[in-house]
Amino acid sequence: MIDTSTSGLRVAIVGPSRFGIGEPYAGGLEAHTAGLVKTLHERGHRLRVFAGPEGDTHRLPVAVTPIVSRTFDRQFTGRRDTSHPAGFCRHESERYRMIVDGLRRRPDIDVVHNNSLHPAVVDGDPGDGSFVHVLHCPPFPKLAAAHRRLRDRSRSRHVIAVSKALASRWDGVATDVIGNGIDLDTWLDPSPGRRTGAVWAGRLVEEKAPHLAIRAARLAGLPIRLAGPIGDCEYFDRLVQPELGTDAVWLGPLGAADLAAVFHSARVGVVSPMWDEPFCLVAAEMLASGTPVATFDRGGLAEFVRPHVGALACPGDTRSLADALRHAATVDPSTCTDFARRHLSSEAMVDGYEAVYEHAARRSAYVDDAVLPYSRATA
């Protein structure tokens, strides 16, 4: 075993590029990456972090080197959660290749943790086991092709899926499954009190279907509050805005502390994906907040939204989701927090990552230093 008790490993984290990893988070991947950085730093690992565009701000305890020099609007017409805006891809690809090329040449990096969704990082893996790739999305064609190429040329792969459901979709690409974890201190309710109504949180895009959450809450007779950034203006104007009213209020994007306060005051949380969620971080955050979860049974959600902490509904069926809301609203909040403490902590997640890092760090040393694409870090 590698002794990391004194100074830890030297880990480079390559994260998402489109949005930064500061609050309010644009989505689950950004929140997850920030939480990962925080927990690894607390455990004494020495980190180099690459994420987001230039100009992004954050409150992390380490510097973050931007991946791209361009920013783009979180709200633009027609953007789906799984798409990229036109004209951005070439710039993004070039920057990822520059970062990976630099990391391959650095002798002061033990492990590269790839938390991005970009094929250039996978193609840049030297195949010696020093890279740890985490699958956070379905097998989109370009990314899946890159992982197949890596599988064909390397016997020393480390590819982690965030749920068993996601691993099965990747058809033998994943070498391990490590569920996501959250910072429990952020979400645990310090002063349990009266709870009422439902809450939904996430990026407001069609595949997360907040409009169906509103309709299900109405059928269940529950007022609902929604929190999160608009990801698709056309969708919001067409399907969400008309549903808003006195019993369905959109709060806008919220930071973690404000969102936790909303969760703490809700009787039940609702998750309404119209795609197979790889994990669904917001459901874990709700449970840690003592908020039972009613959700469509899609992707990895069924792996931790169990009957004693929530209820599953038939995908796309608002009446079934309303029934799930009624059932979940009867769950004791303390049951949810106890479950989150046992199964959904960032500490448990990082325990799993560290075991993989120890294997990844046993590889031949890189030669030659390299100048990385940006020397200016955000603060």
Phi, psi and chi 1 to 4 in degrees:
 res  aa     phi    psi   chi1   chi2   chi3   chi4
   1 MET       -  144.6  -61.4  -72.3  -73.9      -
   2 ILE   -83.1  131.2  -65.9  174.4      -      -
   3 ASP   -81.6  109.5 -177.1    6.2      -      -
   4 THR  -108.0   13.1   62.5      -      -      -
   5 SER   -72.5  -26.3   59.8      -      -      -
   6 THR   -91.4  -56.8  -57.3      -      -      -
   7 SER  -123.6   -3.8   58.5      -      -      -
   8 GLY    73.0  179.3      -      -      -      -
   9 LEU   -88.4  160.4  -70.7  170.2      -      -
  10 ARG   -99.4  105.1  -60.3  166.4  -61.4 -176.6
  11 VAL  -115.4  128.6 -177.8      -      -      -
  12 ALA   -98.9  126.9      -      -      -      -
  13 ILE  -108.4  118.5  -61.9  175.3      -      -
  14 VAL  -103.4  110.9 -177.5      -      -      -
  15 GLY  -106.0 -164.9      -      -      -      -
  16 PRO   -71.2  154.2   27.4  -34.6      -      -
  17 SER  -107.4  -30.5   65.4      -      -      -
  18 ARG   -66.3  -40.7  -63.1 -172.8  -64.2  163.4
  19 PHE  -127.4  157.0  -55.8  116.8      -      -
  20 GLY   -79.3  177.2      -      -      -      -
  21 ILE  -110.9   32.9   53.1  176.1      -      -
  22 GLY  -106.4  160.2      -      -      -      -
  23 GLU   -79.5  153.3  -65.1 -175.1   39.7      -
  24 PRO   -71.2  135.0   26.8  -33.7      -      -
  25 TYR   -68.8  141.9  -60.5  117.3      -      -
  26 ALA   -70.9  -25.8      -      -      -      -
  27 GLY  -173.9 -174.7      -      -      -      -
  28 GLY   -65.6  -36.5      -      -      -      -
  29 LEU   -65.7  -39.3 -179.1   57.6      -      -
  30 GLU   -67.0  -43.0  -69.8   77.9   15.5      -
  31 ALA   -63.7  -42.8      -      -      -      -
  32 HIS   -61.6  -45.1  165.8   79.3      -      -
  33 THR   -63.3  -42.3  -57.5      -      -      -
  34 ALA   -62.2  -43.3      -      -      -      -
  35 GLY   -64.5  -38.7      -      -      -      -
  36 LEU   -61.5  -46.7  172.8   69.1      -      -
  37 VAL   -59.3  -46.5  169.2      -      -      -
  38 LYS   -60.7  -46.3 -179.7 -178.7  175.5 -177.4
  39 THR   -69.6  -41.7  -55.1      -      -      -
  40 LEU   -62.2  -41.0  -72.4  173.2      -      -
  41 HIS   -62.4  -43.9  174.9   76.1      -      -
  42 GLU   -62.4  -26.5  -70.1  171.7  -11.4      -
  43 ARG   -87.4    3.5  -67.4 -151.0  174.9  177.3
  44 GLY    92.3    7.6      -      -      -      -
  45 HIS   -77.1  146.3  -61.1  -69.7      -      -
  46 ARG   -95.3  122.4  -69.5  168.1  -73.8  170.1
  47 LEU  -115.4  143.6  -53.0  178.5      -      -
  48 ARG  -118.2  123.0  -65.2 -107.8   -3.9 -142.9
  49 VAL  -118.3  131.3 -178.7      -      -      -
  50 PHE  -122.7  121.8  -56.8   85.3      -      -
  51 ALA  -166.8  149.5      -      -      -      -
  52 GLY    69.8 -174.6      -      -      -      -
  53 PRO   -94.1  166.3   33.5  -33.7      -      -
  54 GLU   -60.1  144.8  -79.1 -167.8  -30.9      -
  55 GLY    90.8   -8.1      -      -      -      -
  56 ASP   -71.5  145.1 -179.5   59.6      -      -
  57 THR  -116.3  156.4   58.2      -      -      -
  58 HIS  -158.0  173.4   61.3   84.5      -      -
  59 ARG  -120.1   27.5  -63.1 -179.8 -179.2  177.3
  60 LEU   -76.4  156.3  -66.5  171.9      -      -
  61 PRO   -80.9    3.9   29.0  -34.8      -      -
  62 VAL  -130.6  160.4  -59.8      -      -      -
  63 ALA   -71.5  149.4      -      -      -      -
  64 VAL  -123.6  121.4  176.7      -      -      -
  65 THR   -87.3  126.0  -59.0      -      -      -
  66 PRO   -67.2  147.7   23.0  -32.0      -      -
  67 ILE   -87.7  -43.0  -65.7  172.4      -      -
  68 VAL  -119.4  152.5  -66.8      -      -      -
  69 SER   -89.8  -11.4   60.9      -      -      -
  70 ARG  -103.5  140.5  -64.1  170.6   52.3 -174.0
  71 THR  -104.2  159.0   59.8      -      -      -
  72 PHE  -143.8  157.8   66.6   84.7      -      -
  73 ASP   -64.2  134.6 -167.4   -4.8      -      -
  74 ARG   -69.5  -19.2  -68.3 -170.7 -176.6 -167.5
  75 GLN  -120.5  105.5  -58.1  179.3   26.9      -
  76 PHE  -143.3  142.2   61.1   87.8      -      -
  77 THR   -57.5  131.3  -60.8      -      -      -
  78 GLY    86.4   -0.8      -      -      -      -
  79 ARG   -78.1  121.5 -172.2  179.5   77.2   79.2
  80 ARG   -88.0  158.0  -71.4  177.2   58.5   80.8
  81 ASP   -61.9  -25.1 -166.0   41.4      -      -
  82 THR  -104.5   13.8   52.2      -      -      -
  83 SER  -112.2  169.7   66.5      -      -      -
  84 HIS  -121.3  143.8  -67.1   72.2      -      -
  85 PRO   -71.1  151.8   25.1  -33.1      -      -
  86 ALA   -61.7  142.9      -      -      -      -
  87 GLY    83.4   -5.2      -      -      -      -
  88 PHE   -92.9  -28.9 -178.0   76.3      -      -
  89 CYS   -64.6  -41.6  -67.2      -      -      -
  90 ARG   -63.7  -46.9  176.2  179.2  -66.7 -177.7
  91 HIS   -58.8  -46.2  171.5   69.9      -      -
  92 GLU   -60.7  -45.4 -179.8 -174.2   47.0      -
  93 SER   -61.7  -42.8  -62.9      -      -      -
  94 GLU   -61.1  -42.7  -70.6  172.3   -7.9      -
  95 ARG   -67.8  -42.8  -63.1  -55.0 -174.2 -175.4
  96 TYR   -60.9  -42.4  -89.2  122.5      -      -
  97 ARG   -63.0  -40.0  -78.4 -167.2  -71.2  -93.2
  98 MET   -63.1  -42.6  -69.6  174.7   66.4      -
  99 ILE   -63.8  -47.8  -70.8  169.6      -      -
 100 VAL   -65.4  -40.5  173.2      -      -      -
 101 ASP   -60.9  -40.7 -177.4   61.6      -      -
 102 GLY   -65.7  -42.7      -      -      -      -
 103 LEU   -66.6  -34.1  -68.4  173.0      -      -
 104 ARG   -63.9  -23.2  -71.7 -179.4   60.3  167.7
 105 ARG   -99.6    1.8  -63.6  172.1 -177.7  -89.0
 106 ARG   -95.2  122.1  -67.0 -169.4   70.6   94.3
 107 PRO   -77.3  -10.3   28.4  -34.4      -      -
 108 ASP   -97.0   19.6   60.1  -20.7      -      -
 109 ILE  -119.8  123.6  -63.7  -65.2      -      -
 110 ASP   -85.4  -41.3  -64.4  -47.5      -      -
 111 VAL  -141.2  140.5  178.3      -      -      -
 112 VAL  -108.4  119.2  175.9      -      -      -
 113 HIS  -100.3  110.8 -180.0  122.0      -      -
 114 ASN   -91.1  105.5  174.6   23.3      -      -
 115 ASN  -107.2   13.4 -135.2   32.1      -      -
 116 SER   -89.6  177.6   77.8      -      -      -
 117 LEU  -116.4   28.8  -52.0  179.4      -      -
 118 HIS  -109.9  132.0 -155.2  -78.3      -      -
 119 PRO   -65.0  -25.0   19.1  -31.1      -      -
 120 ALA   -61.1  -32.2      -      -      -      -
 121 VAL   -71.3  -39.3 -174.9      -      -      -
 122 VAL   -67.1  -43.9 -178.0      -      -      -
 123 ASP   -65.2  -25.0  -77.5  -30.0      -      -
 124 GLY   -83.6   -6.2      -      -      -      -
 125 ASP   -62.5  122.9 -174.7  -24.4      -      -
 126 PRO   -69.9   -9.6   26.7  -34.7      -      -
 127 GLY    83.6   12.8      -      -      -      -
 128 ASP   -99.8    7.3   61.5   -0.3      -      -
 129 GLY    89.2    3.3      -      -      -      -
 130 SER   -83.3  -12.6   59.1      -      -      -
 131 PHE  -100.8  140.2  -81.2   48.6      -      -
 132 VAL  -118.2  114.0  175.7      -      -      -
 133 HIS  -101.1  134.3  -56.2  -79.9      -      -
 134 VAL  -114.0  126.8 -176.7      -      -      -
 135 LEU   -87.6  114.8  -56.5  174.1      -      -
 136 HIS  -113.1    5.4  -66.8  -79.4      -      -
 137 CYS  -146.0  165.9   64.3      -      -      -
 138 PRO   -63.4  168.8  -19.2   31.9      -      -
 139 PRO   -74.8   73.4   25.4  -33.1      -      -
 140 PHE   -58.4  143.1  -60.0  138.0      -      -
 141 PRO   -52.5  -49.6  -29.4   36.9      -      -
 142 LYS   -67.7  -40.2  -69.4 -177.0  179.2  179.5
 143 LEU   -69.5  -40.4 -174.8   59.2      -      -
 144 ALA   -63.2  -39.9      -      -      -      -
 145 ALA   -63.3  -39.5      -      -      -      -
 146 ALA   -64.1  -41.0      -      -      -      -
 147 HIS   -69.1  -33.5  -86.3  -72.1      -      -
 148 ARG   -65.5  -39.2  -71.8 -166.4  -63.3  -90.3
 149 ARG   -63.1  -41.2  -70.7 -169.4  -68.9  -89.9
 150 LEU   -64.0  -42.0  176.7   62.2      -      -
 151 ARG   -62.5  -36.8 -177.0  172.9   57.0 -174.2
 152 ASP   -70.7  -28.5  -69.7  -16.1      -      -
 153 ARG  -108.5   -3.5   64.2 -176.4  169.3   83.3
 154 SER  -135.2  135.8  173.8      -      -      -
 155 ARG  -100.7    3.7  -64.2 -177.8  179.2  179.1
 156 SER  -121.1   47.9  -58.4      -      -      -
 157 ARG   -85.8  149.4  -63.4  178.6  -55.3  118.4
 158 HIS  -129.0  103.5  -61.0  -71.8      -      -
 159 VAL  -129.1  115.2 -177.3      -      -      -
 160 ILE  -108.9  130.3  -62.7  166.4      -      -
 161 ALA   -98.2  146.7      -      -      -      -
 162 VAL   -85.8   -2.6  -61.7      -      -      -
 163 SER  -158.1  159.4   66.6      -      -      -
 164 LYS   -65.3  -36.5  -66.2  177.5 -178.5  176.9
 165 ALA   -61.5  -41.6      -      -      -      -
 166 LEU   -68.3  -41.3 -176.3   63.5      -      -
 167 ALA   -58.2  -39.2      -      -      -      -
 168 SER   -66.4  -32.8   67.6      -      -      -
 169 ARG   -70.9  -24.1  -65.7 -166.0   64.2 -172.5
 170 TRP   -87.3    1.0  -84.4   86.8      -      -
 171 ASP    51.3   59.9 -168.5   25.3      -      -
 172 GLY    86.4    1.4      -      -      -      -
 173 VAL   -75.1  -42.8  166.2      -      -      -
 174 ALA   -69.3  137.2      -      -      -      -
 175 THR  -101.1  -10.1   59.1      -      -      -
 176 ASP  -160.5  162.6 -155.9  -10.0      -      -
 177 VAL  -125.1  124.4  174.0      -      -      -
 178 ILE  -133.7  113.1  -62.2  174.8      -      -
 179 GLY   -66.8  151.9      -      -      -      -
 180 ASN   -67.0  156.0  -74.3  -22.1      -      -
 181 GLY  -134.2  162.5      -      -      -      -
 182 ILE  -129.4  160.3   57.0  174.7      -      -
 183 ASP   -76.0  101.2  178.6    6.8      -      -
 184 LEU   -61.1  -32.5  -64.9  178.2      -      -
 185 ASP   -60.7  -29.2  -70.2  -20.0      -      -
 186 THR   -70.3  -31.5  -60.7      -      -      -
 187 TRP  -109.7  -23.0  -57.6  102.4      -      -
 188 LEU   -62.0  141.4  -66.3  175.9      -      -
 189 ASP   -83.8  112.4 -169.1   -7.4      -      -
 190 PRO   -75.1  -21.5   29.1  -34.6      -      -
 191 SER  -141.9   78.5   54.9      -      -      -
 192 PRO   -54.4  133.6  -22.7   33.6      -      -
 193 GLY  -143.5 -159.0      -      -      -      -
 194 ARG   -68.8  136.3 -176.6  172.6  180.0  -89.5
 195 ARG  -119.6  143.5  -67.9  170.4  174.5  -97.6
 196 THR  -151.8  147.6 -176.7      -      -      -
 197 GLY    74.4 -173.0      -      -      -      -
 198 ALA  -115.9  162.0      -      -      -      -
 199 VAL  -138.7  144.0   62.7      -      -      -
 200 TRP  -128.8  142.7 -177.6   99.1      -      -
 201 ALA  -145.0  145.3      -      -      -      -
 202 GLY   149.4 -176.0      -      -      -      -
 203 ARG   -75.7  132.7 -169.4  178.7  -70.1  125.5
 204 LEU   -83.5   89.4  -80.7   78.8      -      -
 205 VAL  -136.2  162.1  -68.9      -      -      -
 206 GLU   -64.9  -35.3 -167.7  160.2    5.9      -
 207 GLU   -74.3  -11.0   66.7 -114.0   40.7      -
 208 LYS   -97.5  -12.0  -66.3 -174.6 -178.0  -65.6
 209 ALA    49.3   53.9      -      -      -      -
 210 PRO   -61.3  -24.8   19.4  -32.6      -      -
 211 HIS   -64.1  -32.8   68.0  -71.3      -      -
 212 LEU   -72.9  -32.6  -63.4 -175.8      -      -
 213 ALA   -63.3  -40.5      -      -      -      -
 214 ILE   -63.0  -46.1  -63.5  172.4      -      -
 215 ARG   -63.5  -40.4  -66.3  173.0 -172.4  174.5
 216 ALA   -66.2  -40.3      -      -      -      -
 217 ALA   -62.8  -39.2      -      -      -      -
 218 ARG   -63.9  -42.8  -77.3 -157.5  175.4  107.6
 219 LEU   -61.8  -33.4  -73.2  172.0      -      -
 220 ALA   -82.9   -5.8      -      -      -      -
 221 GLY    76.0   29.0      -      -      -      -
 222 LEU  -117.6  131.0  -65.9  166.9      -      -
 223 PRO   -67.4  152.9   25.5  -33.4      -      -
 224 ILE  -136.4  141.0 -175.0  170.3      -      -
 225 ARG  -112.9  140.4  -71.5  167.0  -69.9  170.4
 226 LEU  -119.4  140.6  -60.5   94.1      -      -
 227 ALA  -134.2  140.4      -      -      -      -
 228 GLY   143.9  165.3      -      -      -      -
 229 PRO   -80.8  151.0   30.3  -34.8      -      -
 230 ILE   -75.4  123.7  -61.8  172.8      -      -
 231 GLY  -100.0  -16.3      -      -      -      -
 232 ASP  -148.1  104.4 -177.1  -24.3      -      -
 233 CYS   -62.9  -40.5  -68.7      -      -      -
 234 GLU   -62.4  -44.9 -171.9  -81.7  -28.9      -
 235 TYR   -62.4  -46.1  160.7   72.2      -      -
 236 PHE   -58.8  -47.0 -179.4   84.3      -      -
 237 ASP   -66.4  -33.5  -68.2  -18.4      -      -
 238 ARG   -82.8  -40.5  176.6  170.3   53.0   89.6
 239 LEU  -120.0  -23.9  -71.9  175.9      -      -
 240 VAL   -95.3  -51.6  179.2      -      -      -
 241 GLN   -52.6  -44.1 -176.6   69.8   55.6      -
 242 PRO   -64.5  -20.4  -23.4   35.0      -      -
 243 GLU   -86.5  -14.5  -61.6  -77.2   -6.5      -
 244 LEU   -72.9  149.7  -61.2  177.7      -      -
 245 GLY  -178.2 -162.4      -      -      -      -
 246 THR   -64.9  -26.1   56.1      -      -      -
 247 ASP  -101.4    5.2   63.2  -17.3      -      -
 248 ALA  -147.1  101.4      -      -      -      -
 249 VAL  -117.1  129.3  178.2      -      -      -
 250 TRP   -93.8  125.6  173.9   52.9      -      -
 251 LEU   -93.7   -8.7  -55.4  174.1      -      -
 252 GLY    83.1 -175.7      -      -      -      -
 253 PRO   -68.4  138.6  -13.3   27.5      -      -
 254 LEU  -128.8  144.2  -62.1  178.7      -      -
 255 GLY   -71.4  170.0      -      -      -      -
 256 ALA   -59.7  -41.7      -      -      -      -
 257 ALA   -64.9  -44.1      -      -      -      -
 258 ASP   -68.2  -38.5  -70.6  -25.0      -      -
 259 LEU   -66.3  -40.1 -175.2   57.9      -      -
 260 ALA   -59.6  -40.3      -      -      -      -
 261 ALA   -62.6  -38.3      -      -      -      -
 262 VAL   -66.1  -44.6  174.2      -      -      -
 263 PHE   -58.6  -42.7  -72.5  168.2      -      -
 264 HIS   -63.3  -23.6  -65.1  159.9      -      -
 265 SER   -98.2    1.2   63.8      -      -      -
 266 ALA   -98.6  145.1      -      -      -      -
 267 ARG   -79.5  -30.0 -170.9   70.4 -168.5   89.4
 268 VAL  -153.7  146.1   61.5      -      -      -
 269 GLY  -104.9  147.7      -      -      -      -
 270 VAL  -124.3  135.7   56.0      -      -      -
 271 VAL  -126.1  129.7 -178.3      -      -      -
 272 SER  -131.5   53.2   49.2      -      -      -
 273 PRO   -70.3  140.0   29.3  -35.9      -      -
 274 MET  -106.5   17.2  -65.3  -59.6  -70.9      -
 275 TRP  -137.7  169.0   74.2  -44.3      -      -
 276 ASP   -79.9  100.9  -71.7  -21.4      -      -
 277 GLU   -61.5  126.4  -74.7  -78.8   -1.7      -
 278 PRO   -59.1  -39.8  -27.2   36.8      -      -
 279 PHE  -144.5  -61.1 -178.6   83.4      -      -
 280 CYS    88.9   82.5 -166.6      -      -      -
 281 LEU   -62.1  -36.5 -151.1   62.8      -      -
 282 VAL   -64.3  -31.1   72.9      -      -      -
 283 ALA   -65.9  -38.8      -      -      -      -
 284 ALA   -65.3  -40.2      -      -      -      -
 285 GLU   -64.1  -39.4  -67.0  164.3   -7.0      -
 286 MET   -61.2  -46.9  -71.7  174.7  174.7      -
 287 LEU   -61.9  -42.7  -67.6  176.9      -      -
 288 ALA   -63.1  -27.8      -      -      -      -
 289 SER   -80.7   -1.2  -58.1      -      -      -
 290 GLY    83.0   18.6      -      -      -      -
 291 THR  -106.8  108.3  -50.6      -      -      -
 292 PRO   -62.5  155.7   20.9  -30.9      -      -
 293 VAL  -118.2  130.6  173.3      -      -      -
 294 ALA  -109.8  129.0      -      -      -      -
 295 THR  -149.9  152.7  177.9      -      -      -
 296 PHE   -64.0  142.4  -70.2  141.8      -      -
 297 ASP   -81.7   83.5 -174.1    0.9      -      -
 298 ARG  -130.3  134.5  -63.1  -67.2  -59.1  -98.8
 299 GLY    63.2 -135.7      -      -      -      -
 300 GLY   -83.5    1.6      -      -      -      -
 301 LEU   -61.1  -38.8  -80.9  156.7      -      -
 302 ALA   -66.4  -14.1      -      -      -      -
 303 GLU   -74.3  -19.2  -66.2  174.2   29.5      -
 304 PHE  -136.1  -12.5   65.7   95.1      -      -
 305 VAL   -87.3   86.0  179.7      -      -      -
 306 ARG   -90.1  165.2  -49.8  -75.8  175.3   77.0
 307 PRO   -59.0  -28.0  -27.0   35.7      -      -
 308 HIS   -83.5   -5.4   61.6  -66.9      -      -
 309 VAL  -125.5    3.2  -65.0      -      -      -
 310 GLY   175.5 -158.3      -      -      -      -
 311 ALA  -153.5  143.5      -      -      -      -
 312 LEU  -100.9  144.7  -59.4  174.1      -      -
 313 ALA  -121.7  159.0      -      -      -      -
 314 CYS   -63.9  130.2  -61.9      -      -      -
 315 PRO   -54.0  129.5  -27.6   36.0      -      -
 316 GLY    79.7   -3.7      -      -      -      -
 317 ASP   -98.9  105.6 -174.2  -26.0      -      -
 318 THR   -67.7  -32.4   53.6      -      -      -
 319 ARG   -66.9  -40.6  -68.8 -167.9  178.1  -83.0
 320 SER   -64.5  -38.7  177.2      -      -      -
 321 LEU   -66.9  -36.6 -174.0   57.6      -      -
 322 ALA   -62.8  -41.7      -      -      -      -
 323 ASP   -62.0  -41.2  -70.6  -19.8      -      -
 324 ALA   -63.2  -38.2      -      -      -      -
 325 LEU   -62.3  -44.7  -84.1  162.7      -      -
 326 ARG   -60.8  -42.6  -64.9 -174.0 -170.0   99.0
 327 HIS   -67.3  -49.0  171.7   78.1      -      -
 328 ALA   -62.0  -32.9      -      -      -      -
 329 ALA   -64.7  -11.9      -      -      -      -
 330 THR   -90.9   -6.6   66.3      -      -      -
 331 VAL   -75.2  140.2  172.5      -      -      -
 332 ASP   -71.0  126.2 -172.7  -27.4      -      -
 333 PRO   -54.5  -35.4  -27.8   36.0      -      -
 334 SER   -64.8  -29.2   64.6      -      -      -
 335 THR   -63.7  -38.2  -56.7      -      -      -
 336 CYS   -68.4  -45.3  -60.0      -      -      -
 337 THR   -66.2  -38.6   54.8      -      -      -
 338 ASP   -62.1  -41.5  -70.4  -14.5      -      -
 339 PHE   -63.8  -43.4  178.0   83.6      -      -
 340 ALA   -63.0  -40.3      -      -      -      -
 341 ARG   -60.2  -39.2  -75.8 -169.5 -179.3   98.4
 342 ARG   -78.2  -31.9  -66.2 -164.2  -55.3  -88.1
 343 HIS  -125.2  -14.5  -59.0  -71.0      -      -
 344 LEU  -124.0   20.3  -61.6  172.7      -      -
 345 SER   -82.4  151.2   71.3      -      -      -
 346 SER   -64.9  -28.0   57.2      -      -      -
 347 GLU   -64.2  -42.8  -73.3   76.6   12.7      -
 348 ALA   -64.5  -40.4      -      -      -      -
 349 MET   -62.1  -47.0  173.8 -173.5   70.7      -
 350 VAL   -70.0  -29.3  169.8      -      -      -
 351 ASP   -53.9  -46.1  -76.1  -14.0      -      -
 352 GLY   -64.9  -43.6      -      -      -      -
 353 TYR   -62.9  -41.5  -77.6  143.2      -      -
 354 GLU   -62.3  -37.4  -75.3  179.1  -27.8      -
 355 ALA   -61.7  -39.1      -      -      -      -
 356 VAL   -71.0  -40.5  178.0      -      -      -
 357 TYR   -56.6  -40.0  -69.8  169.6      -      -
 358 GLU   -61.9  -37.4  -70.7  176.3  -10.6      -
 359 HIS   -70.6  -41.9  -71.1  -76.9      -      -
 360 ALA   -65.1  -32.4      -      -      -      -
 361 ALA   -73.7  -14.8      -      -      -      -
 362 ARG   -86.6   67.8  -61.8 -170.0 -169.9   97.7
 363 ARG  -136.9  167.9   87.8  -61.3 -172.3 -116.1
 364 SER   -63.9  142.5   57.4      -      -      -
 365 ALA   -68.3  145.8      -      -      -      -
 366 TYR   -77.4  156.5  -66.0  131.2      -      -
 367 VAL  -116.8  152.9  -63.5      -      -      -
 368 ASP    69.0  136.3  -61.2  -28.9      -      -
 369 ASP   -84.3  172.3 -153.2  -17.8      -      -
 370 ALA  -147.0  151.2      -      -      -      -
 371 VAL   -89.5  122.0  177.6      -      -      -
 372 LEU   -80.9  159.1  -66.4  166.9      -      -
 373 PRO   -64.2  -25.3   18.9  -30.8      -      -
 374 TYR  -133.2  135.4  -70.5   97.3      -      -
 375 SER  -101.8  -15.4   58.6      -      -      -
 376 ARG   -87.0  126.3 -177.7  169.8   74.6 -103.7
 377 ALA  -106.0  151.0      -      -      -      -
 378 THR   -82.9  162.9   58.0      -      -      -
 379 ALA  -130.1      -      -      -      -      -
